[in-house]
């Protein structure tokens, strides 16, 4: 299951699931370098940043914004 880091609130990361529902994950369970917008997945109890998916998502968002102004 892929999750997107939506925001941070206190000691939690608020994450959007693929079905658009939200879940809270304690920040201490996530990689130190995690930031808003990162795509993560769980593997054997560890959360891992999906760099390829994060980059793809960021590029798609940038293209949508660019197309709004053209």
Buried (B, 14 or more C-beta within 10 A) or exposed (E): EBBBBBEBEEEBBBBBEEEEEEEEBEBEEBEEEBEEEBBBEEEEEEBEBBEEBBEEBEEEEEEEEEEEEE
